[in-house]
Each structure stands twice: as C-alpha cells, then as structure tokens.
Amino acid sequence: MHYFAPGASVADHLAADCGMALAFFVVAGEQERLRRCEAPDCRRAFVDLSRNRSRRYCDSRTCGNRLHVAAYRARRKEAAG
C-alpha cells in the first residue's frame, strides 16, 4: 500500500510516512507516548519509547544535560552564599 502519488517528492514521502506513523500511534492507543520536550527553550516533539514511559527530553545529551548542569550550578552558587 502506498500513501503518496507516483513521482512524489522526498518531502511528500516523508510527510505521508510520518502521518501514517502518527495514525498508527493513535489507533494503537499509544498517543501518550507522543510528548513535547520539557526543556523551556526547546520546542521539539518526540516519541517516548522508554519501557516505563518516563522520558522527559528530546535528547538527554543536550536538553536534559543542559538543565541538569544549570540546576547543579544554581545549587553550588546557593551553597557558596
């Protein structure tokens, strides 16, 4: 089964595939796995495929790490007085 017209562009292929993947998530009752990154300066969405559905950031190496480092520095600054 094809979701796009013959001769469609790569962008059309990707859009059709993403749309069908989203539809499969909704039909399977897994829409709660579609999340938005909790970093205040990030607007990305992601699919939480963790076993316990606990992922909070689109990328733990960038968004997650940045927030953890900022919290650590704030605690150190507060402790130093």
N, C-alpha and C positions, 0 to 999 in steps of 0.2 A: 504494500500500500504506500502510495506517495502522497505527501501533503503539500506539494508545490508543483507549479506548472513546468513542463519541459522547457529547458533553456533558461530557467530562473537563475538569478544571480546568487552568489555565495551568501550574501546578506539575506536574501529571501529563504534560502535553505536553512540558515541558522535561526531565523525568526520562526519558521514553521516547526523546526525541531524543538526549539525552546517552548513554543506554545503547546506542543503535544506533550512534552515532559511535564509542564505545569498542569495540564489537564489530567495526566496520569496520577500526579500527586493528589489532586483534589478528589478524583474518583476513588483512589485507594484510601482516602481518609487521613492522609498524612500532611495536610496543609499546615499543621502547627510546626512542621519541620522547616517551613519557609520563614526565614527570620531576617530582621534588619540588624546590622552591626550596632552594638551598644556603645561604641566609641562616639563621643559627642561631635567630633569633626568628620565622621565617616558617614557616607550615605549609601553604602553598598548593601546589597541583599545577598544572602547565601542560603544554602540548604544544609541543615544540621543533620549530619549522618552519624553523629556520635551515638553510642549504644544507649546512654541514659538521657539523651536529648538535652545536654547541658551546655552546648557550645554557645558562647556569647559574642564572639568577634569574628569578622570575616576572615581574618588572618591573625593568629596568635603571635606571630613573629613581628608584626607591625603594630596593628591597633591594640592588641592585648598587651604586648610588651611596653608600648609607649605609656599606657595608662598605669601599669604596674610600677614602672620606673618613676612616673610623676608622683604616685602615692608614696613610694618609698622616700623620695626626696622631700616631700612635704612632712612626713613623719620625722625624718632626720633634722629638718630645719626647726620643727616644733620642739624636739627634744633638746636641741642646742640652745634654744631660748633666744 
